[in-house]
Amino acid sequence: MSGKIPALRILIVEDEPLIRWAMAETLLHLGYAVTEVGSARETIAQLDRGHVPDLVFLDFRLPDSSDLQLLETIRRRAPESGIVMMTAFATPEMAREAYTVGATRVLDKPLEMADLPSLVEQCQPVRRRRS
């Protein structure tokens, strides 16, 4: 055994293909294992297949989900995953509710790709952080 920690598994849930692609490319170049989906249905299919990410970047409004129901589902099925809720529609009430349901962080869109490395470090599960 080499003792090497496997790559952090990141799931990007974003219905805008260009945003999803930019995030995935940035994170792949940093050495993370990235899976990308564009809907709630695809997200649940990933979980059904046993893909439990260490960190999820979750768009608030998806074509088949526009509330916090998907966040609740991910939290229930992947309780140790960090979840970053991304939205262009943030209100203080929505952010409070997202944190109550289990978001690790709520971010306004658009995201700056240059901020992704520090976001990953801040939001990944404690058990995965380097000492």
Backbone hydrogen bonds in HBPLUS format (Angstrom, degrees):
<---DONOR---> <-ACCEPTOR-->    atom                        ^
c    i                          cat <-CA-CA->   ^        H-A-AA   ^      H-
h    n   atom  resd res      DA  || num        DHA   H-A  angle D-A-AA Bond
n    s   type  num  typ     dist DA aas  dist angle  dist       angle   num
A0033-ALA N   A0008-LEU O   2.95 MM  25  5.95 155.4  2.01 149.8 156.5     1
A0054-ASP N   A0009-ARG O   2.77 MM  45  5.17 145.9  1.88 133.0 144.4     2
A0055-LEU N   A0009-ARG O   3.16 MM  46  6.53 151.5  2.24 158.5 162.0     3
A0010-ILE N   A0033-ALA O   2.78 MM  23  6.07 167.9  1.79 165.1 168.9     4
A0035-THR N   A0010-ILE O   2.88 MM  25  6.30 155.3  1.94 162.0 169.4     5
A0011-LEU N   A0055-LEU O   2.90 MM  44  6.37 159.1  1.94 156.9 163.7     6
A0057-PHE N   A0011-LEU O   2.86 MM  46  6.28 160.8  1.90 160.9 167.2     7
A0012-ILE N   A0035-THR O   2.83 MM  23  6.25 163.4  1.86 160.5 166.0     8
A0037-VAL N   A0012-ILE O   2.87 MM  25  6.23 161.7  1.90 171.6 176.2     9
A0013-VAL N   A0057-PHE O   2.76 MM  44  5.96 173.4  1.77 177.7 175.7    10
A0059-ASP N   A0013-VAL O   2.84 MM  46  5.90 148.7  1.94 156.6 166.8    11
A0014-GLU N   A0037-VAL O   3.04 MM  23  6.46 159.7  2.08 160.4 155.9    12
A0020-ARG N   A0016-GLU O   2.98 MM   4  6.16 171.1  1.99 163.9 166.9    13
A0021-TRP N   A0017-PRO O   2.84 MM   4  5.94 161.4  1.87 149.0 154.3    14
A0022-ALA N   A0018-LEU O   2.97 MM   4  6.13 165.1  2.00 146.9 151.0    15
A0023-MET N   A0019-ILE O   2.95 MM   4  6.17 164.4  1.97 155.3 159.4    16
A0024-ALA N   A0020-ARG O   2.92 MM   4  6.08 165.3  1.94 150.9 155.6    17
A0025-GLU N   A0021-TRP O   2.84 MM   4  6.02 171.5  1.85 159.2 161.4    18
A0026-THR N   A0022-ALA O   3.08 MM   4  6.15 164.4  2.10 145.3 149.9    19
A0027-LEU N   A0023-MET O   2.97 MM   4  6.18 167.1  1.99 154.8 158.2    20
A0028-LEU N   A0024-ALA O   2.76 MM   4  5.88 160.6  1.80 157.5 163.4    21
A0029-HIS N   A0025-GLU O   3.05 MM   4  6.13 160.0  2.09 147.6 152.3    22
A0030-LEU N   A0027-LEU O   3.09 MM   3  5.06 137.3  2.28  95.1 107.4    23
A0032-TYR N   A0027-LEU O   3.21 MM   5  5.73 163.2  2.24 153.1 148.1    24
A0031-GLY N   A0028-LEU O   2.91 MM   3  5.15 159.7  1.96 109.1 115.1    25
A0043-THR N   A0039-SER O   3.09 MM   4  6.30 148.0  2.20 137.7 146.8    26
A0044-ILE N   A0040-ALA O   2.92 MM   4  6.23 163.8  1.95 160.0 162.4    27
A0045-ALA N   A0041-ARG O   3.01 MM   4  6.24 151.9  2.09 143.6 152.0    28
A0046-GLN N   A0042-GLU O   3.00 MM   4  6.26 149.8  2.09 143.2 150.3    29
A0047-LEU N   A0043-THR O   3.11 MM   4  6.49 158.8  2.15 150.0 155.2    30
A0048-ASP N   A0044-ILE O   2.83 MM   4  6.08 155.7  1.88 150.2 157.6    31
A0049-ARG N   A0045-ALA O   3.01 MM   4  6.25 139.4  2.18 141.6 151.6    32
A0049-ARG N   A0046-GLN O   3.16 MM   3  5.16 127.1  2.45  94.4 107.9    33
A0051-HIS N   A0046-GLN O   3.01 MM   5  5.36 152.6  2.09 159.1 150.4    34
A0050-GLY N   A0047-LEU O   2.95 MM   3  5.14 157.6  2.00 108.3 114.2    35
A0082-GLY N   A0054-ASP O   2.88 MM  28  6.21 167.0  1.90 145.6 143.0    36
A0056-VAL N   A0082-GLY O   2.77 MM  26  6.14 150.2  1.85 149.6 159.5    37
A0084-VAL N   A0056-VAL O   2.74 MM  28  6.04 172.3  1.74 173.7 174.7    38
A0058-LEU N   A0084-VAL O   2.76 MM  26  5.93 166.0  1.78 155.8 160.8    39
A0086-MET N   A0058-LEU O   2.71 MM  28  5.80 163.7  1.73 150.7 151.6    40
A0060-PHE N   A0086-MET O   2.84 MM  26  5.88 146.6  1.95 176.4 169.0    41
A0062-LEU N   A0065-SER O   2.69 MM   3  4.97 164.5  1.71 157.3 159.6    42
A0065-SER N   A0062-LEU O   3.22 MM   3  4.97 175.0  2.23 106.4 107.4    43
A0072-GLU N   A0068-LEU O   3.01 MM   4  6.33 158.6  2.05 152.4 157.9    44
A0073-THR N   A0069-GLN O   2.95 MM   4  6.26 154.7  2.01 148.4 155.6    45
A0074-ILE N   A0070-LEU O   2.89 MM   4  6.13 165.8  1.91 156.8 159.4    46
A0075-ARG N   A0071-LEU O   2.90 MM   4  6.07 166.5  1.92 153.0 157.2    47
A0076-ARG N   A0072-GLU O   2.94 MM   4  6.08 154.9  2.00 146.5 153.2    48
A0077-ARG N   A0073-THR O   2.96 MM   4  6.12 159.4  2.00 150.2 155.8    49
A0078-ALA N   A0074-ILE O   2.70 MM   4  5.53 141.8  1.84 154.5 162.3    50
A0081-SER N   A0078-ALA O   3.03 MM   3  5.60 162.6  2.06 122.5 128.1    51
A0104-THR N   A0083-ILE O   2.71 MM  21  5.14 156.2  1.77 143.3 151.0    52
A0105-ARG N   A0083-ILE O   3.35 MM  22  6.75 150.8  2.44 147.9 146.8    53
A0085-MET N   A0105-ARG O   2.84 MM  20  6.19 155.0  1.90 167.9 162.0    54
A0107-LEU N   A0085-MET O   2.76 MM  22  6.16 164.7  1.78 167.4 172.8    55
A0087-THR N   A0107-LEU O   2.95 MM  20  6.34 152.7  2.03 161.0 169.8    56
A0109-LYS N   A0087-THR O   2.79 MM  22  5.34 138.9  1.95 125.4 127.3    57
A0095-ALA N   A0091-THR O   2.97 MM   4  6.19 167.4  1.98 160.5 163.6    58
A0096-ARG N   A0092-PRO O   2.96 MM   4  6.16 162.2  2.00 147.2 152.0    59
A0097-GLU N   A0093-GLU O   2.97 MM   4  6.19 163.5  2.00 150.8 155.4    60
A0098-ALA N   A0094-MET O   2.85 MM   4  6.08 157.5  1.90 151.0 157.6    61
A0099-TYR N   A0095-ALA O   2.96 MM   4  6.23 160.9  1.99 153.9 158.1    62
A0100-THR N   A0096-ARG O   2.91 MM   4  6.14 154.0  1.98 147.0 155.0    63
A0101-VAL N   A0097-GLU O   2.88 MM   4  6.11 153.9  1.94 151.4 157.9    64
A0102-GLY N   A0098-ALA O   2.98 MM   4  6.22 137.9  2.17 140.4 151.9    65
A0103-ALA N   A0098-ALA O   2.84 MM   5  5.40 170.2  1.85 143.0 141.5    66
A0115-ASP N   A0112-GLU O   2.85 MM   3  5.41 153.9  1.92 116.6 124.9    67
A0116-LEU N   A0113-MET O   3.13 MM   3  5.39 156.9  2.18 108.4 115.3    68
A0119-LEU N   A0115-ASP O   3.06 MM   4  6.24 155.9  2.12 155.1 162.6    69
A0120-VAL N   A0116-LEU O   2.89 MM   4  6.07 162.3  1.92 162.1 165.2    70
A0121-GLU N   A0117-PRO O   3.13 MM   4  6.40 164.7  2.15 147.3 151.1    71
A0122-GLN N   A0118-SER O   2.93 MM   4  6.11 155.3  2.00 146.5 153.1    72
A0123-CYS N   A0119-LEU O   2.91 MM   4  5.92 150.0  2.00 151.0 158.3    73
A0124-GLN N   A0120-VAL O   3.03 MM   4  5.70 135.8  2.23 152.0 154.7    74
A0128-ARG N   A0125-PRO O   2.91 MM   3  5.53 156.8  1.96 120.0 127.2    75
A0129-ARG N   A0126-VAL O   3.18 MM   3  5.38 147.5  2.29 105.9 114.8    76
